[in-house]
Amino acid sequence: MTYDELFQLKGLEKAKLLAGKSILGREISGAHVVEIVEAQDWVKRGELIFVSGVAFRDVKRDLTEAICELSKKQVAGVVLEVGPYIKEVTDDIIELANELNLPLLSLPYEIHVSEIISQIYYDKYSKEETNKSVEKFMTELLYEDEKKALERIELFKYNAEKKHIAVYVSVEAEDNSSQTKSVEKVNENGESKNENSSINSKNDDISEQLLRAVRMSFVRQNQLLYLKEEDGVAAVIELEAGDKVHKLMCQKRKEIEENLRYSRKNVSVSMGIGKVFIGADS
């Protein structure tokens, strides 16, 4: 879920974005309520965190500590429930959130947070099922039964009268800290062997992060079909009337890099593009 989609949820019409406006492309993968310091250990990267301050002893001190710790967890953002416990969000708290590049929102205390969280998770699991269907369809279209795939292409909101373009995005380079070498281990018989499982794990992580970055970058397109490959992501994108392909793709490549850098410190991507086509069997 993106922030654009978040603000469409029932109950969030009264929410105010206070800080972190420049990084709203950050994906929201879930939601969690944190009321005590110890609970911060349970949150996961990408979650949207709701805080009412009900368990705070010193609101200013505890809120400052919470924001600092949650930022370290790389959460998607923090929503402060303004009411009997957190009476206001002061300028120094907003400034701190901006310094930490952490999206910060305020929400009236009387809004039922549990209903918002339920909507976030409903959206999350619905999208997961959709993503599985899209990838299965693309696998059939590219590698298995193209005829069978084309028979149900309309189910994926594919408009055969619109212009489309195929792109392939791959990771070009990243920081040395993310590179993993094979490790030599000795078994119980005294024999040594190299294990590359850590490398494979890293590659899987990069592929999944790249797929998310691509989806986030093209979220405003009317239609996007994608498939995670071994060394990149293949996608078919619907073009709008008047789109200048080269300019659009240069912009999207930069957006993908920015989105990917939420999870990888220093990374660049390359993008290959095909010819513009109309129809479904080009």
C-alpha positions, -999 to +999 in steps of 0.1 A: +000+000+000+012+035-008+004+067+011-019+078-018-039+046-012-037+050+026-053+084+026-083+069+007-091+046+037-122+053+058-112+071+090-081+088+076-099+117+060-091+137+091-054+127+092-028+154+087+007+148+072+031+167+094+066+155+083+083+133+057+065+147+026+095+140+004+095+102+009+058+092+005+068+066-020+077+044+009+055+013+008+033+003+038+035-034+044+015-036+076+004-017+107+011-020+145+001-002+177+029+008+200+021+021+235+051+010+256+088+013+249+093-025+249+068-029+221+091-012+197+111-044+196+081-061+179+077-038+150+089-046+115+104-025+087+076-011+065+049-011+091+028+020+099+029+026+137+000+041+157+008+058+190-017+073+214+007+079+244-016+062+268+013+046+286+037+076+284+049+091+317+066+121+302+049+127+269+076+149+253+105+127+264+088+093+257+075+105+223+110+118+213+125+084+223+098+065+204+103+084+172+140+079+173+137+042+180+110+036+154+131+055+128+159+030+134+135+002+127+128+017+092+090+018+098+069+033+070+057+061+092+042+070+126+006+082+133+002+101+165-033+100+180-039+135+193-063+137+223-062+131+260-026+118+261-008+134+232-025+168+234-005+184+205+024+176+182+050+203+189+073+218+163+104+201+178+088+167+173+079+176+137+114+189+131+129+156+146+108+135+122+119+155+092+156+152+103+151+114+105+132+113+071+103+097+089+067+103+077+047+117+107+009+120+108-016+132+133-051+116+138-079+126+162-080+102+191-116+093+186-110+077+153-111+039+156-075+028+148-084-009+148-107-004+118-079+014+099-054-014+107-080-040+095-083-021+062-045-020+057-042-058+062-072-065+040-055-045+013-022-062+019-035-098+015-057-089-014-027-075-032-006-105-024-032-127-041-033-103-071+005-103-073+005-141-074-021-141-102-002-115-123+031-134-120+015-167-129-001-150-159+032-135-171+050-168-167+024-184-190+025-156-215+063-155-218+074-191-212+045-216-211+011-214-228+008-180-246-025-189-262-041-198-229-027-166-213-041-144-240-076-159-236-078-143-201-057-112-206-088-090-201-091-102-165-059-081-159-075-049-172-054-051-204-067-027-230-056-041-264-064-008-280-039+011-259-002+016-265+021-006-244+058-011-239+079-039-224+107-031-201+134-051-182+149-037-150+179-052-133+204-042-105+236-028-120+257-022-089+254-019-052+275-011-021+303-035-010+286-041+023+258-061+006+282-083-013+286-118+002+314-142-005+312-179-003+322-194+030+344-224+035+331-249+061+344-281+074+321-311+078+323-338+105+346-359+082+371-331+080+362-322+044+359-286+034+333-272+010+321-237-001+286-227+008+268-202-013+235-201+005+241-167+019+247-154-016+216-170-029+197-154+000+211-120-008+201-124-045+166-134-035+163-104-013+175-080-041+150-096-066+121-091-042+131-056-033+135-047-069+101-061-077+085-039-050+104-009-062+091-014-098+055-018-086+058+014-065+073+034-093+046+024-118+017+025-093+000+054-111+000+036-145-035+024-156-021-011-160+011-030-151+020-066-157+053-078-142+073-109-135+103-114-112+131-130-131+164-145-117+183-113-124+157-087-128+121-078-133+102-079-167+071-057-171+045-046-196+033-010-191+003+008-205+013+042-219-008+074-217-016+096-247+012+120-251+037+101-231+073+106-243+088+072-238+124+081-233+117+109-208+091+087-190+115+057-187+144+079-175+122+093-148+109+058-138+145+044-136+154+072-112+123+065-091+130+028-090+165+035-077+151+059-051+125+033-039+152+006-039+174+027-017+149+025+012+163-010+017+198-009+000+222+019+008+239+024-026+224+008-057+219+016-093+197-001-119+197-005-156+165-005-178+160-020-212+130-010-232+113-026-262+093-010-290+059+006-284+031-018-295-007-020-297-026-053-292-020-083-270+000-107-292+028-084-305 
